[in-house]
Amino acid sequence: MGAVNRVFVAQLTGLPVYGPDGESIGKIRDVVVTLRSDYLPPRVLGAVVELATRRRIFVPMLRVTSIDATAVTLATGSVNLRRFTQRPNEILVVGQLLDARVTLGADGQGAVVVDAAMELSRTRDWLLGRVAVQVRTGRLGRLGRRGPVQVLRWEDIRGPGVSDLARLPQGTAQLLAVFDTMRAADVAAALRELPAKRRYEVADGLDDERLADVFEELPEKVQKDLLAHLDEERAADILEAMDPDDAADLLGELSEFDQDRLLQLMEAEESDPVRRLMAYSADTAGGLMTSEPIVLSPDATIAEALAMARNPDLTPALASMVFVSRPPSATPTGRYLGCVHLQRLLREPPGELVAGALDTELARLPPTATLADVTRYFAAYDLVCAPVVDDTDHLLGAVTVDDVLDHLLPSGWRDDGIWEPNHGMTEGETSDA
């Protein structure tokens, strides 16, 4: 073990994990401890490590040889690829212990856990020996003024126990602070691993835009569960903030009653494109497309087109092509004129008009094109984005290759990942990462 003999878990989260030869394993996402009934410090069992494929595995502390401010190093690059599953007597420090309510000393003063420190004991075991808490001047369970942060011994606090963590409400400040540095897809992967109670608390703590981004990365089962947890008004707000095609896919999994109710609660300008998408079968170009591609008028400049393609909210696939039509530019547009590929935009002078760079020969997909037709289209033209145009030359939307892959991959692929290192092995085998 390295020279470090105390490390705060919140600071450990996100650190890269390497094998002995410098090979990359993944990133630390949480620490697993087992609580004891005698109030002695919990023993640290190991770390939850997220692989590049977003699968989360368990790495025992015995495999860890050093911890420093920049990385965690293992004794071997051979890791067990079995997906981490939390056992009944185990607690996730970041996922469950942070923000938990505790009491201090005999007077029962209320406090909230903001971090916890792992310490190396004389027996070479790692123990959760210290807890950073923020004192609340009001009574526990009520809003009160926040006091200073104190670092105390585990023995100096009371609660929580395993049953407490399963029952009592927790805050979300510390966990949300950790999630704030992560991509939406990584937050979604973390939410899937949290207990349902904690997952609901995080959903309640995220703002609408952020939660909508996370929703789009979740499996349908978790989406429906979280949507049912939210009150109707907020559920409608989340659907409004989602991309219309993702919102349509989610609503398509609900009962007709729930669909109608949520659509009625949405603003008309947000619900109308969702309703149009829901009119198409999910395995057609109309059902796969997004109704919000980049659409410009023919008198727009190359510089304007590039500025719109730089929008960080667009996926790389959707930003690879801009579409040109007569007004109106909102889908369904005026008469569709053609498209301009991003590479062509980069080669043209910024002051030129997009009308001079149009690709008018590219084949268009009808909204009734099947999933197989769309797949052959992308293979034939080596594209990642395609226009969907009706029989009266109105641009309805665009299909991107990620939408196609989402429907081609087997159900539950977000849980299992698309690819695993040494993917021929079973989950219970080990692999040199």
C-alpha positions in Angstrom: 0.0 0.0 0.0 1.2 3.5 -0.8 2.2 6.1 1.8 -1.3 7.6 2.0 -3.0 6.2 5.1 -6.1 8.5 5.1 -8.2 9.6 2.1 -11.6 11.3 2.0 -14.0 9.3 -0.2 -15.5 12.3 -2.1 -12.0 13.3 -3.2 -11.3 9.7 -4.3 -14.4 9.6 -6.5 -13.5 10.1 -10.2 -9.8 9.2 -9.8 -8.4 6.9 -12.6 -7.5 3.4 -11.7 -4.4 1.8 -13.2 -2.8 -1.6 -13.3 0.8 -2.2 -12.2 2.1 -1.5 -15.7 0.1 1.7 -16.1 -2.7 0.1 -18.1 -6.0 2.0 -17.6 -8.7 0.0 -15.8 -11.4 2.6 -15.2 -12.5 5.3 -12.6 -13.5 5.1 -9.0 -17.2 5.8 -8.6 -17.9 4.7 -5.0 -16.6 2.9 -2.0 -18.3 -0.1 -0.4 -18.3 -0.5 3.4 -20.0 -2.8 5.8 -21.7 -1.2 8.9 -21.4 -2.7 12.4 -23.9 -2.8 15.2 -21.3 -2.1 17.9 -20.6 1.5 16.6 -17.0 0.6 15.6 -15.8 2.1 12.4 -17.1 0.3 9.3 -14.7 -1.8 7.3 -14.0 -0.8 3.8 -14.6 -3.8 1.5 -13.5 -2.3 -1.8 -14.3 0.2 -4.5 -16.8 0.4 -7.3 -14.9 0.9 -10.5 -16.5 2.1 -13.7 -14.9 0.6 -16.9 -14.7 2.5 -20.2 -17.9 0.7 -21.2 -19.8 2.1 -18.1 -20.0 -1.3 -16.5 -19.4 -1.1 -12.8 -17.4 -3.8 -11.2 -16.2 -4.4 -7.6 -12.4 -4.3 -6.8 -11.5 -5.5 -3.3 -9.2 -3.2 -1.2 -6.7 -6.0 -1.1 -6.0 -5.4 -4.8 -5.2 -1.7 -4.1 -1.4 -1.1 -3.8 -1.3 2.7 -3.7 -3.6 5.8 -3.5 -2.4 9.3 -4.3 -4.0 12.6 -5.3 -4.0 11.7 -9.0 -4.7 7.9 -9.3 -5.3 4.6 -7.7 -3.0 1.7 -8.6 -3.9 -2.0 -8.4 -1.6 -4.9 -7.7 -2.7 -6.6 -10.9 -4.4 -5.6 -14.1 -6.6 -8.7 -13.9 -10.1 -7.8 -12.7 -13.3 -9.6 -12.3 -15.8 -8.4 -15.0 -18.9 -9.4 -13.1 -21.2 -6.4 -12.6 -21.2 -5.0 -9.1 -24.3 -6.0 -7.1 -24.8 -4.5 -3.7 -25.4 -7.0 -0.8 -27.9 -6.4 2.0 -25.2 -5.6 4.6 -23.2 -3.3 2.3 -23.4 0.5 2.1 -22.2 2.8 -0.7 -20.4 5.8 0.9 -21.2 8.3 -1.9 -24.5 6.8 -2.9 -26.0 6.3 0.5 -23.9 7.7 3.4 -23.2 11.2 2.1 -26.0 13.7 3.1 -27.3 11.2 5.7 -28.6 12.7 9.0 -26.7 11.8 12.2 -26.6 13.0 15.8 -23.6 14.0 17.7 -22.7 13.1 21.3 -25.1 12.8 24.2 -27.0 16.0 23.5 -28.3 14.6 20.1 -27.3 17.7 18.1 -28.2 17.2 14.5 -25.7 17.1 11.6 -25.4 16.0 8.0 -22.5 13.8 6.7 -20.6 15.7 4.0 -17.7 13.3 3.6 -16.0 10.3 5.2 -12.3 9.3 5.5 -10.9 5.9 4.9 -8.0 5.1 7.3 -5.4 2.3 7.2 -5.5 0.4 10.5 -2.6 -1.5 12.2 -4.1 -4.7 10.8 -3.7 -3.3 7.3 -7.5 -3.1 6.9 -9.1 0.1 5.7 -11.7 1.5 8.1 -14.1 4.4 7.7 -12.6 6.0 10.8 -13.4 9.7 10.4 -16.6 11.5 9.3 -16.9 15.1 8.1 -20.2 16.5 9.3 -21.9 19.9 9.1 -23.8 20.8 12.3 -27.3 22.0 12.0 -28.4 24.4 14.7 -32.1 23.5 14.4 -33.6 20.2 15.4 -32.8 17.1 13.3 -35.3 16.8 10.5 -36.1 20.5 10.4 -34.5 23.2 8.4 -31.9 24.9 10.5 -28.8 27.1 10.1 -25.7 25.4 8.9 -22.8 25.4 11.2 -19.1 24.7 10.5 -17.8 21.4 9.1 -16.3 19.2 11.8 -14.2 16.0 11.3 -15.1 13.5 14.0 -14.4 9.9 14.9 -17.0 7.4 13.7 -17.6 6.5 17.3 -18.6 10.1 18.1 -21.7 10.0 15.9 -24.9 8.0 16.2 -26.8 6.7 13.2 -27.1 5.9 10.5 -27.4 2.1 10.5 -28.2 -0.1 7.5 -31.9 0.1 8.3 -31.7 3.9 8.8 -30.3 4.4 5.4 -33.0 2.4 3.8 -35.7 4.3 5.6 -34.7 7.9 6.4 -34.7 10.7 3.8 -31.3 12.1 2.9 -30.2 15.4 1.4 -28.5 15.4 -2.0 -26.0 18.3 -1.9 -22.8 16.2 -1.7 -23.9 13.6 -4.2 -25.1 16.2 -6.6 -21.8 18.0 -6.3 -20.1 14.7 -7.4 -22.5 14.3 -10.3 -22.0 17.9 -11.4 -18.6 16.9 -12.8 -19.9 13.9 -14.7 -21.5 13.5 -18.1 -25.2 12.8 -18.3 -24.5 9.3 -19.5 -22.2 8.6 -16.5 -24.8 10.1 -14.1 -27.4 7.8 -15.7 -25.1 4.8 -15.1 -24.6 5.8 -11.5 -28.4 6.2 -10.9 -29.0 2.7 -12.1 -26.8 1.4 -9.4 -28.3 3.4 -6.6 -31.2 2.1 -4.4 -34.6 3.3 -5.5 -35.0 5.6 -2.6 -31.7 7.3 -3.2 -32.4 7.5 -7.0 -35.7 9.4 -6.3 -33.8 11.8 -4.0 -31.3 12.6 -6.7 -34.0 13.1 -9.3 -35.8 15.5 -7.0 -32.5 17.4 -6.5 -31.5 17.8 -10.2 -32.8 20.7 -12.2 -35.2 20.0 -15.1 -32.6 20.5 -17.9 -30.1 18.2 -16.2 -32.6 15.6 -15.3 -33.9 15.6 -18.9 -30.4 15.0 -20.2 -30.0 12.1 -17.7 -33.4 10.7 -18.6 -32.4 10.4 -22.3 -29.5 8.0 -21.2 -31.6 5.8 -19.0 -33.1 2.4 -19.9 -36.9 2.5 -20.4 -37.6 0.6 -17.2 -35.8 3.2 -15.1 -37.3 6.1 -17.1 -40.8 4.9 -16.4 -40.0 4.3 -12.7 -38.6 7.8 -12.2 -41.4 9.4 -14.3 -44.0 7.7 -12.0 -42.2 9.1 -9.0 -42.4 12.7 -10.2 -45.6 14.7 -9.8 -47.5 15.2 -13.1 -46.4 18.9 -13.5 -42.7 18.2 -13.2 -43.0 15.0 -15.3 -44.4 17.2 -18.1 -41.6 19.7 -17.6 -39.0 17.0 -18.0 -40.7 15.8 -21.2 -40.6 19.3 -22.5 -36.9 19.6 -21.8 -36.1 16.3 -23.5 -35.4 16.0 -27.3 -38.8 15.4 -28.9 -37.9 12.0 -30.3 -36.7 10.8 -26.9 -39.9 12.2 -25.3 -42.0 10.4 -27.9 -40.2 7.1 -27.3 -40.8 7.4 -23.5 -44.5 8.4 -23.9 -44.9 5.5 -26.2 -44.1 3.1 -23.3 -46.9 4.6 -21.2 -50.6 3.9 -21.2 -52.9 6.0 -23.4 -54.4 7.7 -20.3 -50.9 8.7 -19.1 -49.8 9.8 -22.6 -52.9 12.1 -23.0 -52.6 13.5 -19.5 -48.9 14.4 -19.8 -49.3 15.8 -23.4 -52.1 18.0 -22.1 -49.8 19.4 -19.4 -47.0 20.2 -21.8 -46.9 23.5 -23.6 -48.4 23.3 -27.1 -45.2 24.3 -28.9 -43.4 21.5 -27.1 -46.1 18.8 -27.3 -47.0 19.3 -31.0 -43.7 17.9 -32.4 -43.9 15.0 -29.9 -47.5 14.2 -31.1 -46.3 14.2 -34.7 -43.5 11.8 -33.9 -45.8 9.5 -32.0 -48.0 9.2 -35.1 -45.3 7.1 -36.8 -44.3 3.6 -36.0 -41.2 3.4 -33.8 -39.3 1.3 -36.4 -39.8 3.8 -39.3 -37.8 6.9 -40.3 -40.7 9.0 -39.0 -40.5 7.3 -35.6 -36.7 7.4 -35.4 -36.2 11.0 -36.5 -35.7 14.1 -34.4 -37.8 17.0 -35.3 -35.2 19.6 -34.4 -32.3 19.4 -36.9 -30.3 22.5 -38.0 -32.5 24.2 -40.6 -31.5 27.4 -42.4 -33.0 29.6 -45.2 -31.0 29.7 -48.5 -29.8 33.3 -47.8 -28.0 32.3 -44.6 -24.2 32.4 -44.6 -21.7 29.7 -44.1 -20.6 31.5 -40.9 -24.1 31.3 -39.6 -24.4 27.6 -40.4 -21.1 26.8 -38.7 -22.2 28.8 -35.6 -25.3 26.7 -35.4 -23.3 23.4 -35.8 -21.1 24.5 -32.9 -24.1 24.2 -30.5 -22.8 22.0 -27.7 -26.3 20.6 -27.1 -26.3 18.9 -30.5 -24.9 15.4 -30.9 -21.9 15.1 -33.3 -24.2 13.2 -35.7 -26.8 15.9 -35.8 -24.2 18.6 -36.2 -22.7 16.9 -39.3 -25.3 18.2 -41.6 -27.4 21.4 -42.0 -30.6 21.5 -44.0 -31.8 24.3 -46.2 -35.5 25.1 -46.9 -37.9 27.9 -47.8 -39.6 29.5 -44.7 -40.8 28.4 -42.3 -37.7 26.8 -40.9 -39.5 24.9 -38.1 -40.4 21.3 -39.0 -42.4 20.6 -41.1 -40.6 23.2 -43.1 -41.3 25.1 -46.3 -40.1 23.5 -49.5 -36.9 21.5 -48.8 -34.0 22.6 -51.1 -31.1 20.4 -50.0 -28.4 19.9 -47.4 -24.8 21.0 -46.7 -22.3 18.6 -45.2 -20.1 19.9 -42.3 -16.9 19.2 -44.3 -18.2 21.4 -47.1 -19.0 24.2 -44.7 -15.4 24.1 -43.4 -14.0 24.4 -47.0 -16.2 27.4 -48.0 -15.5 31.1 -47.3 -17.5 32.2 -44.2 -19.3 35.0 -46.1 -20.7 32.8 -48.9 -24.3 31.7 -48.8 -25.3 28.2 -47.9 -27.4 28.1 -51.1 -24.1 27.9 -53.1 -23.0 24.8 -51.3 -26.1 22.7 -51.4 -26.1 19.0 -52.0 -29.3 18.6 -54.0 -28.6 15.1 -55.2 -28.6 13.2 -51.8 -31.5 10.8 -51.6 -34.2 11.6 -49.1 -35.9 9.2 -46.7 -39.7 9.1 -46.6 -41.2 8.9 -43.1 -42.5 5.5 -43.8 -39.0 4.0 -44.6 -38.4 0.9 -42.4 -35.5 0.5 -40.0 -33.9 -1.8 -42.5 -34.2 0.8 -45.2 -32.7 3.5 -43.0 -29.8 1.1 -42.1 -29.0 0.4 -45.8 -29.2 4.1 -46.5 -26.5 4.9 -44.0 -24.3 2.1 -45.2 -24.7 3.1 -48.8 -24.0 6.8 -48.4 -21.4 6.6 -45.5 -23.4 9.2 -43.6 -24.4 9.6 -39.9 -27.4 11.9 -40.6 -30.2 11.8 -43.1 -33.1 14.1 -44.1 -36.7 12.8 -43.7 -38.9 14.5 -46.3 -42.6 13.9 -47.1 -44.2 13.6 -50.6 -44.9 17.3 -50.7 -41.2 18.3 -50.2 -41.5 19.4 -46.6 -38.6 18.5 -44.3 -40.0 16.6 -41.3 -36.8 15.9 -39.4 -33.6 14.0 -39.5 -32.5 10.5 -38.6 -29.1 10.1 -37.0 -27.1 6.9 -36.8 -27.2 6.8 -33.0 -31.0 6.6 -33.2 -30.7 3.6 -35.6 -28.2 1.9 -33.3 -30.4 2.4 -30.3 -33.1 0.4 -32.1 -30.8 -2.2 -33.6 -29.1 -3.1 -30.3 -30.8 -5.7 -28.0 -33.1 -4.6 -25.3 -31.2 -3.6 -22.1 -28.0 -2.7 -23.9 -27.6 0.3 -21.7 -27.3 -2.0 -18.7 -24.8 -4.4 -20.3 -22.8 -2.0 -22.5 -22.0 -2.4 -26.2 -18.6 -3.9 -25.8 -16.5 -5.3 -23.0 -12.8 -6.0 -22.9 -12.2 -9.7 -23.7 -15.9 -9.9 -24.4 -15.7 -13.6 -25.1 -15.4 -14.3 -21.3 -18.3 -14.9 -19.0 -19.1 -12.3 -16.3 -17.5 -14.4 -13.6 -14.1 -14.6 -15.3 -11.3 -12.2 -14.8 -9.4 -10.3 -17.5 -6.3 -8.3 -17.9 -7.9 -4.9 -18.5 
